Amino acid sequence: MRFRTALAAASGALALIVTLPTSATAAEGYFRYTYSGLDGTPQVAVLENPENGECITLPEVADPDSSSPAHSPRNRTDAFIEVFTEPDCTGDSFTLRPLTGYGSERLKLRSIVVTPPEES
């Protein structure tokens, strides 16, 4: 009898864990940017649900010696995104507001960091 009770309690706990929302440390939505492909044509990349508080160097433009920076960012997440002109979240920066933040082709970037609205 005790085994069944323990098994029921464990099953209930597992069900609660499985139904909890996904990572609370990630922004919900997507961040989009444009970069030049190997043949020079514009390419679009998207980061889905980027992690909060972590510097993300954009892989397509990580090497300043061999690629031009990305541009035209679109922030469609529920968090602020600070874009940086250099890898590893260095250089000049600009903050894009949640859901509607964007920049033109003149806004160059190589890395980003996500900040939830309550921390800004």
Buried (B, 14 or more C-beta within 10 A) or exposed (E): EEEEEEEEEEEEEEEEEEEEEEEEEBBBBBBBBBBBEEEEEEBEBEBEBBBBEEBBBBEBBEEEEEBEBBBBBBBBBBBBBBBBBBBEBEBEBBEBEBEEBEBEEEBBBBBBBBBBEEEE
